[in-house]
Amino acid sequence: MPGPRRSAVVAAPLPVGGLLNWSGSAHFSKTARPCWHCGAPTHLRDNNDRPADKVCAERALADVLQVVAAHSEQGRL
Ligand SMILES: [Zn+2]
């Protein structure tokens, strides 16, 4: 017999500017380096000072959130 059913995770609309706010100067470097997600040159840096495109970082974050949601729905978290 299956356990109690959990409510589905409802995704809220994304903010227009994306999930991450990288408007601060700490997220910009004069030196382009390969994005650690896709390898394309970028001037942007993530919170750990790694070169990363904002869209790539947001995609990776969304992937992690989907995994967490899936495991949560399965009662693994
Ligand atoms: Zn990238």
N, CA, C, O and the ligand as a Tripos MOL2 file, in Angstrom:
@<TRIPOS>MOLECULE
protein
  309   307    78     0     0
PROTEIN
NO_CHARGES

@<TRIPOS>ATOM
      1 N           0.8560   -1.1800    0.0000 N.3       1 MET1
      2 CA          0.0000    0.0000    0.0000 C.3       1 MET1
      3 C           0.8970    1.2360    0.0000 C.2       1 MET1
      4 O           1.7940    1.3580    0.8340 O.2       1 MET1
      5 N           0.6490    2.1530   -0.9410 N.am      2 PRO2
      6 CA          1.4920    3.3510   -1.0210 C.3       2 PRO2
      7 C           1.3150    4.2550    0.1890 C.2       2 PRO2
      8 O           0.2540    4.2860    0.8120 O.2       2 PRO2
      9 N           2.3680    4.9870    0.5080 N.am      3 GLY3
     10 CA          2.3300    5.9260    1.6260 C.3       3 GLY3
     11 C           1.5110    7.1520    1.2840 C.2       3 GLY3
     12 O           0.9360    7.2570    0.2000 O.2       3 GLY3
     13 N           1.4670    8.0820    2.2340 N.am      4 PRO4
     14 CA          0.6940    9.2980    1.9770 C.3       4 PRO4
     15 C           1.2780   10.0840    0.8070 C.2       4 PRO4
     16 O           2.4950   10.1820    0.6520 O.2       4 PRO4
     17 N           0.4030   10.6310    0.0020 N.am      5 ARG5
     18 CA          0.8360   11.3740   -1.1800 C.3       5 ARG5
     19 C           1.2580   12.7860   -0.7580 C.2       5 ARG5
     20 O           0.5630   13.4700   -0.0060 O.2       5 ARG5
     21 N           2.4120   13.1900   -1.2670 N.am      6 ARG6
     22 CA          2.9030   14.5440   -0.9830 C.3       6 ARG6
     23 C           2.3680   15.4990   -2.0410 C.2       6 ARG6
     24 O           2.0940   15.1010   -3.1740 O.2       6 ARG6
     25 N           2.2260   16.7460   -1.6620 N.am      7 SER7
     26 CA          1.7680   17.7290   -2.6380 C.3       7 SER7
     27 C           2.8830   17.9990   -3.6400 C.2       7 SER7
     28 O           4.0660   17.9440   -3.3030 O.2       7 SER7
     29 N           2.4920   18.2890   -4.8670 N.am      8 ALA8
     30 CA          3.4570   18.5630   -5.9230 C.3       8 ALA8
     31 C           4.1340   19.9070   -5.6820 C.2       8 ALA8
     32 O           3.5370   20.8300   -5.1290 O.2       8 ALA8
     33 N           5.3870   19.9960   -6.1070 N.am      9 VAL9
     34 CA          6.1210   21.2610   -6.0100 C.3       9 VAL9
     35 C           5.6320   22.1550   -7.1400 C.2       9 VAL9
     36 O           5.6630   21.7600   -8.3050 O.2       9 VAL9
     37 N           5.1880   23.3380   -6.8060 N.am     10 VAL10
     38 CA          4.7000   24.2860   -7.8030 C.3      10 VAL10
     39 C           5.8020   25.3070   -8.0540 C.2      10 VAL10
     40 O           6.2560   25.9980   -7.1420 O.2      10 VAL10
     41 N           6.2140   25.3820   -9.2990 N.am     11 ALA11
     42 CA          7.2770   26.3100   -9.6530 C.3      11 ALA11
     43 C           6.7170   27.7150   -9.7960 C.2      11 ALA11
     44 O           5.7480   27.9420  -10.5210 O.2      11 ALA11
     45 N           7.3370   28.6500   -9.0970 N.am     12 ALA12
     46 CA          6.9520   30.0510   -9.2370 C.3      12 ALA12
     47 C           7.6190   30.6080  -10.4840 C.2      12 ALA12
     48 O           8.6770   30.1230  -10.8840 O.2      12 ALA12
     49 N           7.0260   31.6080  -11.0980 N.am     13 PRO13
     50 CA          7.6800   32.1960  -12.2690 C.3      13 PRO13
     51 C           9.0420   32.7800  -11.8940 C.2      13 PRO13
     52 O           9.2200   33.3390  -10.8110 O.2      13 PRO13
     53 N           9.9880   32.6380  -12.8080 N.am     14 LEU14
     54 CA         11.3310   33.1590  -12.5430 C.3      14 LEU14
     55 C          11.3200   34.6820  -12.6060 C.2      14 LEU14
     56 O          10.5610   35.2680  -13.3770 O.2      14 LEU14
     57 N          12.1570   35.3200  -11.7980 N.am     15 PRO15
     58 CA         12.2940   36.7700  -11.9130 C.3      15 PRO15
     59 C          12.8010   37.1330  -13.3060 C.2      15 PRO15
     60 O          13.5140   36.3510  -13.9360 O.2      15 PRO15
     61 N          12.4340   38.3140  -13.7810 N.am     16 VAL16
     62 CA         12.8160   38.7390  -15.1290 C.3      16 VAL16
     63 C          14.3360   38.7170  -15.3050 C.2      16 VAL16
     64 O          14.8320   38.3260  -16.3620 O.2      16 VAL16
     65 N          15.0760   39.1370  -14.2710 N.am     17 GLY17
     66 CA         16.5350   39.1780  -14.3710 C.3      17 GLY17
     67 C          17.2030   37.8450  -14.1140 C.2      17 GLY17
     68 O          18.4320   37.7680  -14.1290 O.2      17 GLY17
     69 N          16.4410   36.7970  -13.8810 N.am     18 GLY18
     70 CA         17.0090   35.4900  -13.5910 C.3      18 GLY18
     71 C          17.0460   35.2200  -12.0990 C.2      18 GLY18
     72 O          16.6010   36.0350  -11.2910 O.2      18 GLY18
     73 N          17.5870   34.0590  -11.7470 N.am     19 LEU19
     74 CA         17.6230   33.6460  -10.3430 C.3      19 LEU19
     75 C          18.7120   34.3580   -9.5550 C.2      19 LEU19
     76 O          18.5460   34.6400   -8.3680 O.2      19 LEU19
     77 N          19.8040   34.6420  -10.2030 N.am     20 LEU20
     78 CA         20.9690   35.1830   -9.5090 C.3      20 LEU20
     79 C          21.1340   36.6730   -9.7870 C.2      20 LEU20
     80 O          20.8780   37.1380  -10.8970 O.2      20 LEU20
     81 N          21.5590   37.4080   -8.7790 N.am     21 ASN21
     82 CA         21.8560   38.8210   -8.9430 C.3      21 ASN21
     83 C          23.3770   38.9780   -8.9790 C.2      21 ASN21
     84 O          24.0450   38.9590   -7.9450 O.2      21 ASN21
     85 N          23.8940   39.1300  -10.1680 N.am     22 TRP22
     86 CA         25.3380   39.2910  -10.3440 C.3      22 TRP22
     87 C          25.6580   40.7120  -10.7930 C.2      22 TRP22
     88 O          26.5940   40.9230  -11.5640 O.2      22 TRP22
     89 N          24.8970   41.6740  -10.3200 N.am     23 SER23
     90 CA         25.1130   43.0560  -10.7440 C.3      23 SER23
     91 C          26.3070   43.7030  -10.0440 C.2      23 SER23
     92 O          26.7940   44.7370  -10.5020 O.2      23 SER23
     93 N          26.7830   43.1300   -8.9630 N.am     24 GLY24
     94 CA         27.9180   43.6980   -8.2380 C.3      24 GLY24
     95 C          29.2310   43.5180   -8.9940 C.2      24 GLY24
     96 O          29.3830   42.5990   -9.7980 O.2      24 GLY24
     97 N          30.1680   44.4110   -8.7210 N.am     25 SER25
     98 CA         31.4580   44.3760   -9.4240 C.3      25 SER25
     99 C          32.2550   43.1130   -9.0990 C.2      25 SER25
    100 O          33.1400   42.7350   -9.8680 O.2      25 SER25
    101 N          31.9640   42.4600   -7.9890 N.am     26 ALA26
    102 CA         32.6810   41.2340   -7.6260 C.3      26 ALA26
    103 C          32.4240   40.1090   -8.6290 C.2      26 ALA26
    104 O          33.1720   39.1340   -8.6810 O.2      26 ALA26
    105 N          31.3690   40.2510   -9.4180 N.am     27 HIS27
    106 CA         31.0440   39.2100  -10.3950 C.3      27 HIS27
    107 C          31.6190   39.5000  -11.7790 C.2      27 HIS27
    108 O          31.3270   38.7860  -12.7380 O.2      27 HIS27
    109 N          32.4370   40.5520  -11.8810 N.am     28 PHE28
    110 CA         33.0170   40.9040  -13.1820 C.3      28 PHE28
    111 C          34.5350   40.9740  -13.0840 C.2      28 PHE28
    112 O          35.0920   41.5220  -12.1330 O.2      28 PHE28
    113 N          35.1850   40.4060  -14.0890 N.am     29 SER29
    114 CA         36.6440   40.4730  -14.1830 C.3      29 SER29
    115 C          37.0240   41.0590  -15.5390 C.2      29 SER29
    116 O          36.3390   40.8270  -16.5350 O.2      29 SER29
    117 N          38.1130   41.8160  -15.5740 N.am     30 LYS30
    118 CA         38.5960   42.3480  -16.8520 C.3      30 LYS30
    119 C          39.1530   41.2360  -17.7260 C.2      30 LYS30
    120 O          39.2730   41.3940  -18.9410 O.2      30 LYS30
    121 N          39.4910   40.1150  -17.1100 N.am     31 THR31
    122 CA         40.0890   38.9950  -17.8290 C.3      31 THR31
    123 C          39.0410   37.9370  -18.1520 C.2      31 THR31
    124 O          38.3550   37.4330  -17.2630 O.2      31 THR31
    125 N          38.9300   37.6100  -19.4260 N.am     32 ALA32
    126 CA         38.0260   36.5340  -19.8330 C.3      32 ALA32
    127 C          38.7040   35.1880  -19.5900 C.2      32 ALA32
    128 O          39.8590   34.9830  -19.9630 O.2      32 ALA32
    129 N          37.9780   34.2900  -18.9680 N.am     33 ARG33
    130 CA         38.4680   32.9250  -18.7460 C.3      33 ARG33
    131 C          37.3600   31.9590  -19.1270 C.2      33 ARG33
    132 O          36.1970   32.3580  -19.1840 O.2      33 ARG33
    133 N          37.6900   30.6920  -19.3910 N.am     34 PRO34
    134 CA         36.6530   29.7310  -19.7960 C.3      34 PRO34
    135 C          35.6450   29.4690  -18.6720 C.2      34 PRO34
    136 O          36.0220   29.1930  -17.5330 O.2      34 PRO34
    137 N          34.3680   29.5610  -19.0150 N.am     35 CYS35
    138 CA         33.2910   29.2340  -18.0730 C.3      35 CYS35
    139 C          33.4750   27.7860  -17.6220 C.2      35 CYS35
    140 O          33.6960   26.9020  -18.4500 O.2      35 CYS35
    141 N          33.3850   27.5410  -16.3250 N.am     36 TRP36
    142 CA         33.6380   26.1870  -15.8440 C.3      36 TRP36
    143 C          32.4670   25.2520  -16.1490 C.2      36 TRP36
    144 O          32.5670   24.0430  -15.9360 O.2      36 TRP36
    145 N          31.3670   25.8030  -16.6430 N.am     37 HIS37
    146 CA         30.2300   24.9610  -17.0460 C.3      37 HIS37
    147 C          30.3280   24.5690  -18.5260 C.2      37 HIS37
    148 O          30.1850   23.3980  -18.8810 O.2      37 HIS37
    149 N          30.5760   25.5760  -19.3870 N.am     38 CYS38
    150 CA         30.5020   25.3010  -20.8250 C.3      38 CYS38
    151 C          31.8190   25.5150  -21.5740 C.2      38 CYS38
    152 O          31.9560   25.0620  -22.7110 O.2      38 CYS38
    153 N          32.7800   26.1910  -20.9630 N.am     39 GLY39
    154 CA         34.0730   26.3920  -21.5990 C.3      39 GLY39
    155 C          34.1820   27.6480  -22.4510 C.2      39 GLY39
    156 O          35.2700   27.9750  -22.9260 O.2      39 GLY39
    157 N          33.0910   28.3500  -22.6500 N.am     40 ALA40
    158 CA         33.1420   29.5830  -23.4460 C.3      40 ALA40
    159 C          33.8000   30.6900  -22.6150 C.2      40 ALA40
    160 O          33.6440   30.7190  -21.3940 O.2      40 ALA40
    161 N          34.5250   31.5920  -23.2610 N.am     41 PRO41
    162 CA         35.1640   32.6770  -22.5150 C.3      41 PRO41
    163 C          34.1210   33.5820  -21.8590 C.2      41 PRO41
    164 O          33.0990   33.9070  -22.4630 O.2      41 PRO41
    165 N          34.3900   33.9790  -20.6260 N.am     42 THR42
    166 CA         33.4670   34.8640  -19.9120 C.3      42 THR42
    167 C          34.2360   35.7880  -18.9760 C.2      42 THR42
    168 O          35.2940   35.4360  -18.4530 O.2      42 THR42
    169 N          33.6890   36.9520  -18.7860 N.am     43 HIS43
    170 CA         34.2510   37.9090  -17.8290 C.3      43 HIS43
    171 C          33.5730   37.7790  -16.4680 C.2      43 HIS43
    172 O          34.0040   38.4080  -15.5020 O.2      43 HIS43
    173 N          32.5310   36.9800  -16.3820 N.am     44 LEU44
    174 CA         31.7610   36.8630  -15.1330 C.3      44 LEU44
    175 C          32.3830   35.8300  -14.1960 C.2      44 LEU44
    176 O          33.0430   34.8850  -14.6280 O.2      44 LEU44
    177 N          32.1520   36.0380  -12.9110 N.am     45 ARG45
    178 CA         32.6460   35.1200  -11.8740 C.3      45 ARG45
    179 C          31.4910   34.7630  -10.9500 C.2      45 ARG45
    180 O          30.6380   35.5990  -10.6540 O.2      45 ARG45
    181 N          31.4740   33.5140  -10.4980 N.am     46 ASP46
    182 CA         30.4300   33.1040   -9.5640 C.3      46 ASP46
    183 C          30.8130   33.5040   -8.1380 C.2      46 ASP46
    184 O          31.8210   34.1790   -7.9280 O.2      46 ASP46
    185 N          30.0180   33.0910   -7.1740 N.am     47 ASN47
    186 CA         30.2810   33.4780   -5.7750 C.3      47 ASN47
    187 C          31.5870   32.9130   -5.2350 C.2      47 ASN47
    188 O          32.1150   33.4110   -4.2410 O.2      47 ASN47
    189 N          32.1100   31.8740   -5.8840 N.am     48 ASN48
    190 CA         33.3920   31.2810   -5.4770 C.3      48 ASN48
    191 C          34.5420   31.7630   -6.3590 C.2      48 ASN48
    192 O          35.6220   31.1730   -6.3590 O.2      48 ASN48
    193 N          34.3030   32.8410   -7.1100 N.am     49 ASP49
    194 CA         35.2880   33.4640   -7.9880 C.3      49 ASP49
    195 C          35.7120   32.5600   -9.1450 C.2      49 ASP49
    196 O          36.7830   32.7500   -9.7210 O.2      49 ASP49
    197 N          34.8870   31.5900   -9.4820 N.am     50 ARG50
    198 CA         35.1600   30.7510  -10.6510 C.3      50 ARG50
    199 C          34.5360   31.4110  -11.8730 C.2      50 ARG50
    200 O          33.4410   31.9660  -11.7730 O.2      50 ARG50
    201 N          35.2050   31.3640  -13.0280 N.am     51 PRO51
    202 CA         34.5980   31.9230  -14.2290 C.3      51 PRO51
    203 C          33.3340   31.1520  -14.5900 C.2      51 PRO51
    204 O          33.3480   29.9260  -14.6980 O.2      51 PRO51
    205 N          32.2440   31.8890  -14.7740 N.am     52 ALA52
    206 CA         30.9730   31.2290  -15.0880 C.3      52 ALA52
    207 C          30.0430   32.2170  -15.7690 C.2      52 ALA52
    208 O          29.9310   33.3700  -15.3530 O.2      52 ALA52
    209 N          29.3790   31.7560  -16.8180 N.am     53 ASP53
    210 CA         28.3060   32.5450  -17.4100 C.3      53 ASP53
    211 C          27.1290   32.5330  -16.4420 C.2      53 ASP53
    212 O          26.8740   31.5250  -15.7840 O.2      53 ASP53
    213 N          26.4200   33.6390  -16.3560 N.am     54 LYS54
    214 CA         25.2620   33.7000  -15.4550 C.3      54 LYS54
    215 C          24.2020   32.6710  -15.8690 C.2      54 LYS54
    216 O          23.6340   31.9820  -15.0220 O.2      54 LYS54
    217 N          23.9410   32.5750  -17.1690 N.am     55 VAL55
    218 CA         22.9260   31.6240  -17.6180 C.3      55 VAL55
    219 C          23.3530   30.1860  -17.3130 C.2      55 VAL55
    220 O          22.5090   29.3510  -16.9890 O.2      55 VAL55
    221 N          24.6460   29.8890  -17.4120 N.am     56 CYS56
    222 CA         25.1240   28.5370  -17.1010 C.3      56 CYS56
    223 C          24.9690   28.2500  -15.6060 C.2      56 CYS56
    224 O          24.5490   27.1590  -15.2210 O.2      56 CYS56
    225 N          25.3070   29.2300  -14.7670 N.am     57 ALA57
    226 CA         25.1710   29.0480  -13.3220 C.3      57 ALA57
    227 C          23.7020   28.8710  -12.9440 C.2      57 ALA57
    228 O          23.3770   28.0510  -12.0850 O.2      57 ALA57
    229 N          22.8180   29.6320  -13.5770 N.am     58 GLU58
    230 CA         21.3890   29.4980  -13.2790 C.3      58 GLU58
    231 C          20.8550   28.1380  -13.7460 C.2      58 GLU58
    232 O          20.0220   27.5320  -13.0720 O.2      58 GLU58
    233 N          21.3300   27.6660  -14.8890 N.am     59 ARG59
    234 CA         20.9070   26.3520  -15.3860 C.3      59 ARG59
    235 C          21.3740   25.2540  -14.4280 C.2      59 ARG59
    236 O          20.6210   24.3250  -14.1380 O.2      59 ARG59
    237 N          22.6090   25.3570  -13.9390 N.am     60 ALA60
    238 CA         23.1350   24.3600  -12.9970 C.3      60 ALA60
    239 C          22.3420   24.4050  -11.6930 C.2      60 ALA60
    240 O          22.0320   23.3620  -11.1170 O.2      60 ALA60
    241 N          22.0130   25.6070  -11.2270 N.am     61 LEU61
    242 CA         21.2210   25.7460  -10.0180 C.3      61 LEU61
    243 C          19.8280   25.1390  -10.2040 C.2      61 LEU61
    244 O          19.3200   24.4460   -9.3220 O.2      61 LEU61
    245 N          19.2230   25.4050  -11.3540 N.am     62 ALA62
    246 CA         17.8980   24.8350  -11.6320 C.3      62 ALA62
    247 C          17.9670   23.3090  -11.6670 C.2      62 ALA62
    248 O          17.0540   22.6390  -11.1840 O.2      62 ALA62
    249 N          19.0450   22.7510  -12.2360 N.am     63 ASP63
    250 CA         19.2080   21.2930  -12.2680 C.3      63 ASP63
    251 C          19.2730   20.7240  -10.8480 C.2      63 ASP63
    252 O          18.6450   19.7090  -10.5500 O.2      63 ASP63
    253 N          20.0320   21.3820   -9.9840 N.am     64 VAL64
    254 CA         20.1510   20.9210   -8.5960 C.3      64 VAL64
    255 C          18.7860   20.9950   -7.9050 C.2      64 VAL64
    256 O          18.3970   20.0750   -7.1860 O.2      64 VAL64
    257 N          18.0660   22.0950   -8.1290 N.am     65 LEU65
    258 CA         16.7550   22.2470   -7.5020 C.3      65 LEU65
    259 C          15.7820   21.1700   -7.9780 C.2      65 LEU65
    260 O          14.9530   20.6970   -7.2010 O.2      65 LEU65
    261 N          15.8780   20.7770   -9.2630 N.am     66 GLN66
    262 CA         15.0110   19.7180   -9.7780 C.3      66 GLN66
    263 C          15.3340   18.3880   -9.1110 C.2      66 GLN66
    264 O          14.4250   17.6280   -8.7770 O.2      66 GLN66
    265 N          16.6060   18.1010   -8.9150 N.am     67 VAL67
    266 CA         17.0090   16.8510   -8.2610 C.3      67 VAL67
    267 C          16.4970   16.8430   -6.8200 C.2      67 VAL67
    268 O          15.9620   15.8400   -6.3470 O.2      67 VAL67
    269 N          16.6680   17.9740   -6.1290 N.am     68 VAL68
    270 CA         16.1950   18.0720   -4.7470 C.3      68 VAL68
    271 C          14.6770   17.8700   -4.7010 C.2      68 VAL68
    272 O          14.1710   17.1490   -3.8410 O.2      68 VAL68
    273 N          13.9610   18.5030   -5.6180 N.am     69 ALA69
    274 CA         12.5030   18.3730   -5.6390 C.3      69 ALA69
    275 C          12.0960   16.9290   -5.9210 C.2      69 ALA69
    276 O          11.1730   16.4070   -5.2970 O.2      69 ALA69
    277 N          12.7830   16.2880   -6.8600 N.am     70 ALA70
    278 CA         12.4460   14.9020   -7.2020 C.3      70 ALA70
    279 C          12.6860   13.9760   -6.0170 C.2      70 ALA70
    280 O          11.8760   13.0940   -5.7360 O.2      70 ALA70
    281 N          13.7940   14.1790   -5.3310 N.am     71 HIS71
    282 CA         14.0860   13.3330   -4.1710 C.3      71 HIS71
    283 C          13.1300   13.6340   -3.0310 C.2      71 HIS71
    284 O          12.7400   12.7410   -2.2790 O.2      71 HIS71
    285 N          12.7610   14.8880   -2.9110 N.am     72 SER72
    286 CA         11.8170   15.2860   -1.8670 C.3      72 SER72
    287 C          10.4640   14.6330   -2.0990 C.2      72 SER72
    288 O           9.8240   14.1670   -1.1560 O.2      72 SER72
    289 N          10.0220   14.5990   -3.3710 N.am     73 GLU73
    290 CA          8.7440   13.9790   -3.7060 C.3      73 GLU73
    291 C           8.7670   12.4810   -3.4300 C.2      73 GLU73
    292 O           7.7320   11.8730   -3.1570 O.2      73 GLU73
    293 N           9.9560   11.8970   -3.5040 N.am     74 GLN74
    294 CA         10.0800   10.4560   -3.2680 C.3      74 GLN74
    295 C          10.3460   10.1470   -1.8010 C.2      74 GLN74
    296 O          10.5700    8.9930   -1.4360 O.2      74 GLN74
    297 N          10.3210   11.1700   -0.9650 N.am     75 GLY75
    298 CA         10.5050   10.9730    0.4650 C.3      75 GLY75
    299 C          11.9310   10.6670    0.8710 C.2      75 GLY75
    300 O          12.1710   10.1120    1.9430 O.2      75 GLY75
    301 N          12.8900   11.0330    0.0080 N.am     76 ARG76
    302 CA         14.2940   10.7370    0.3260 C.3      76 ARG76
    303 C          14.9660   11.8580    1.0930 C.2      76 ARG76
    304 O          16.0830   11.6910    1.5830 O.2      76 ARG76
    305 N          14.3020   12.9940    1.2020 N.am     77 LEU77
    306 CA         14.9100   14.0980    1.9410 C.3      77 LEU77
    307 C          14.1420   14.3380    3.2150 C.2      77 LEU77
    308 O          14.4910   15.2300    3.9880 O.2      77 LEU77
    309 ZN         28.9650   28.8950  -19.6850 Zn       78 ZN78
@<TRIPOS>BOND
     1     1     2 1
     2     2     3 1
     3     3     4 2
     4     3     5 am
     5     5     6 1
     6     6     7 1
     7     7     8 2
     8     7     9 am
     9     9    10 1
    10    10    11 1
    11    11    12 2
    12    11    13 am
    13    13    14 1
    14    14    15 1
    15    15    16 2
    16    15    17 am
    17    17    18 1
    18    18    19 1
    19    19    20 2
    20    19    21 am
    21    21    22 1
    22    22    23 1
    23    23    24 2
    24    23    25 am
    25    25    26 1
    26    26    27 1
    27    27    28 2
    28    27    29 am
    29    29    30 1
    30    30    31 1
    31    31    32 2
    32    31    33 am
    33    33    34 1
    34    34    35 1
    35    35    36 2
    36    35    37 am
    37    37    38 1
    38    38    39 1
    39    39    40 2
    40    39    41 am
    41    41    42 1
    42    42    43 1
    43    43    44 2
    44    43    45 am
    45    45    46 1
    46    46    47 1
    47    47    48 2
    48    47    49 am
    49    49    50 1
    50    50    51 1
    51    51    52 2
    52    51    53 am
    53    53    54 1
    54    54    55 1
    55    55    56 2
    56    55    57 am
    57    57    58 1
    58    58    59 1
    59    59    60 2
    60    59    61 am
    61    61    62 1
    62    62    63 1
    63    63    64 2
    64    63    65 am
    65    65    66 1
    66    66    67 1
    67    67    68 2
    68    67    69 am
    69    69    70 1
    70    70    71 1
    71    71    72 2
    72    71    73 am
    73    73    74 1
    74    74    75 1
    75    75    76 2
    76    75    77 am
    77    77    78 1
    78    78    79 1
    79    79    80 2
    80    79    81 am
    81    81    82 1
    82    82    83 1
    83    83    84 2
    84    83    85 am
    85    85    86 1
    86    86    87 1
    87    87    88 2
    88    87    89 am
    89    89    90 1
    90    90    91 1
    91    91    92 2
    92    91    93 am
    93    93    94 1
    94    94    95 1
    95    95    96 2
    96    95    97 am
    97    97    98 1
    98    98    99 1
    99    99   100 2
   100    99   101 am
   101   101   102 1
   102   102   103 1
   103   103   104 2
   104   103   105 am
   105   105   106 1
   106   106   107 1
   107   107   108 2
   108   107   109 am
   109   109   110 1
   110   110   111 1
   111   111   112 2
   112   111   113 am
   113   113   114 1
   114   114   115 1
   115   115   116 2
   116   115   117 am
   117   117   118 1
   118   118   119 1
   119   119   120 2
   120   119   121 am
   121   121   122 1
   122   122   123 1
   123   123   124 2
   124   123   125 am
   125   125   126 1
   126   126   127 1
   127   127   128 2
   128   127   129 am
   129   129   130 1
   130   130   131 1
   131   131   132 2
   132   131   133 am
   133   133   134 1
   134   134   135 1
   135   135   136 2
   136   135   137 am
   137   137   138 1
   138   138   139 1
   139   139   140 2
   140   139   141 am
   141   141   142 1
   142   142   143 1
   143   143   144 2
   144   143   145 am
   145   145   146 1
   146   146   147 1
   147   147   148 2
   148   147   149 am
   149   149   150 1
   150   150   151 1
   151   151   152 2
   152   151   153 am
   153   153   154 1
   154   154   155 1
   155   155   156 2
   156   155   157 am
   157   157   158 1
   158   158   159 1
   159   159   160 2
   160   159   161 am
   161   161   162 1
   162   162   163 1
   163   163   164 2
   164   163   165 am
   165   165   166 1
   166   166   167 1
   167   167   168 2
   168   167   169 am
   169   169   170 1
   170   170   171 1
   171   171   172 2
   172   171   173 am
   173   173   174 1
   174   174   175 1
   175   175   176 2
   176   175   177 am
   177   177   178 1
   178   178   179 1
   179   179   180 2
   180   179   181 am
   181   181   182 1
   182   182   183 1
   183   183   184 2
   184   183   185 am
   185   185   186 1
   186   186   187 1
   187   187   188 2
   188   187   189 am
   189   189   190 1
   190   190   191 1
   191   191   192 2
   192   191   193 am
   193   193   194 1
   194   194   195 1
   195   195   196 2
   196   195   197 am
   197   197   198 1
   198   198   199 1
   199   199   200 2
   200   199   201 am
   201   201   202 1
   202   202   203 1
   203   203   204 2
   204   203   205 am
   205   205   206 1
   206   206   207 1
   207   207   208 2
   208   207   209 am
   209   209   210 1
   210   210   211 1
   211   211   212 2
   212   211   213 am
   213   213   214 1
   214   214   215 1
   215   215   216 2
   216   215   217 am
   217   217   218 1
   218   218   219 1
   219   219   220 2
   220   219   221 am
   221   221   222 1
   222   222   223 1
   223   223   224 2
   224   223   225 am
   225   225   226 1
   226   226   227 1
   227   227   228 2
   228   227   229 am
   229   229   230 1
   230   230   231 1
   231   231   232 2
   232   231   233 am
   233   233   234 1
   234   234   235 1
   235   235   236 2
   236   235   237 am
   237   237   238 1
   238   238   239 1
   239   239   240 2
   240   239   241 am
   241   241   242 1
   242   242   243 1
   243   243   244 2
   244   243   245 am
   245   245   246 1
   246   246   247 1
   247   247   248 2
   248   247   249 am
   249   249   250 1
   250   250   251 1
   251   251   252 2
   252   251   253 am
   253   253   254 1
   254   254   255 1
   255   255   256 2
   256   255   257 am
   257   257   258 1
   258   258   259 1
   259   259   260 2
   260   259   261 am
   261   261   262 1
   262   262   263 1
   263   263   264 2
   264   263   265 am
   265   265   266 1
   266   266   267 1
   267   267   268 2
   268   267   269 am
   269   269   270 1
   270   270   271 1
   271   271   272 2
   272   271   273 am
   273   273   274 1
   274   274   275 1
   275   275   276 2
   276   275   277 am
   277   277   278 1
   278   278   279 1
   279   279   280 2
   280   279   281 am
   281   281   282 1
   282   282   283 1
   283   283   284 2
   284   283   285 am
   285   285   286 1
   286   286   287 1
   287   287   288 2
   288   287   289 am
   289   289   290 1
   290   290   291 1
   291   291   292 2
   292   291   293 am
   293   293   294 1
   294   294   295 1
   295   295   296 2
   296   295   297 am
   297   297   298 1
   298   298   299 1
   299   299   300 2
   300   299   301 am
   301   301   302 1
   302   302   303 1
   303   303   304 2
   304   303   305 am
   305   305   306 1
   306   306   307 1
   307   307   308 2
@<TRIPOS>SUBSTRUCTURE
     1 MET1         2 RESIDUE 1 A MET
     2 PRO2         6 RESIDUE 1 A PRO
     3 GLY3        10 RESIDUE 1 A GLY
     4 PRO4        14 RESIDUE 1 A PRO
     5 ARG5        18 RESIDUE 1 A ARG
     6 ARG6        22 RESIDUE 1 A ARG
     7 SER7        26 RESIDUE 1 A SER
     8 ALA8        30 RESIDUE 1 A ALA
     9 VAL9        34 RESIDUE 1 A VAL
    10 VAL10       38 RESIDUE 1 A VAL
    11 ALA11       42 RESIDUE 1 A ALA
    12 ALA12       46 RESIDUE 1 A ALA
    13 PRO13       50 RESIDUE 1 A PRO
    14 LEU14       54 RESIDUE 1 A LEU
    15 PRO15       58 RESIDUE 1 A PRO
    16 VAL16       62 RESIDUE 1 A VAL
    17 GLY17       66 RESIDUE 1 A GLY
    18 GLY18       70 RESIDUE 1 A GLY
    19 LEU19       74 RESIDUE 1 A LEU
    20 LEU20       78 RESIDUE 1 A LEU
    21 ASN21       82 RESIDUE 1 A ASN
    22 TRP22       86 RESIDUE 1 A TRP
    23 SER23       90 RESIDUE 1 A SER
    24 GLY24       94 RESIDUE 1 A GLY
    25 SER25       98 RESIDUE 1 A SER
    26 ALA26      102 RESIDUE 1 A ALA
    27 HIS27      106 RESIDUE 1 A HIS
    28 PHE28      110 RESIDUE 1 A PHE
    29 SER29      114 RESIDUE 1 A SER
    30 LYS30      118 RESIDUE 1 A LYS
    31 THR31      122 RESIDUE 1 A THR
    32 ALA32      126 RESIDUE 1 A ALA
    33 ARG33      130 RESIDUE 1 A ARG
    34 PRO34      134 RESIDUE 1 A PRO
    35 CYS35      138 RESIDUE 1 A CYS
    36 TRP36      142 RESIDUE 1 A TRP
    37 HIS37      146 RESIDUE 1 A HIS
    38 CYS38      150 RESIDUE 1 A CYS
    39 GLY39      154 RESIDUE 1 A GLY
    40 ALA40      158 RESIDUE 1 A ALA
    41 PRO41      162 RESIDUE 1 A PRO
    42 THR42      166 RESIDUE 1 A THR
    43 HIS43      170 RESIDUE 1 A HIS
    44 LEU44      174 RESIDUE 1 A LEU
    45 ARG45      178 RESIDUE 1 A ARG
    46 ASP46      182 RESIDUE 1 A ASP
    47 ASN47      186 RESIDUE 1 A ASN
    48 ASN48      190 RESIDUE 1 A ASN
    49 ASP49      194 RESIDUE 1 A ASP
    50 ARG50      198 RESIDUE 1 A ARG
    51 PRO51      202 RESIDUE 1 A PRO
    52 ALA52      206 RESIDUE 1 A ALA
    53 ASP53      210 RESIDUE 1 A ASP
    54 LYS54      214 RESIDUE 1 A LYS
    55 VAL55      218 RESIDUE 1 A VAL
    56 CYS56      222 RESIDUE 1 A CYS
    57 ALA57      226 RESIDUE 1 A ALA
    58 GLU58      230 RESIDUE 1 A GLU
    59 ARG59      234 RESIDUE 1 A ARG
    60 ALA60      238 RESIDUE 1 A ALA
    61 LEU61      242 RESIDUE 1 A LEU
    62 ALA62      246 RESIDUE 1 A ALA
    63 ASP63      250 RESIDUE 1 A ASP
    64 VAL64      254 RESIDUE 1 A VAL
    65 LEU65      258 RESIDUE 1 A LEU
    66 GLN66      262 RESIDUE 1 A GLN
    67 VAL67      266 RESIDUE 1 A VAL
    68 VAL68      270 RESIDUE 1 A VAL
    69 ALA69      274 RESIDUE 1 A ALA
    70 ALA70      278 RESIDUE 1 A ALA
    71 HIS71      282 RESIDUE 1 A HIS
    72 SER72      286 RESIDUE 1 A SER
    73 GLU73      290 RESIDUE 1 A GLU
    74 GLN74      294 RESIDUE 1 A GLN
    75 GLY75      298 RESIDUE 1 A GLY
    76 ARG76      302 RESIDUE 1 A ARG
    77 LEU77      306 RESIDUE 1 A LEU
    78 ZN78       309 GROUP 0 **** ****
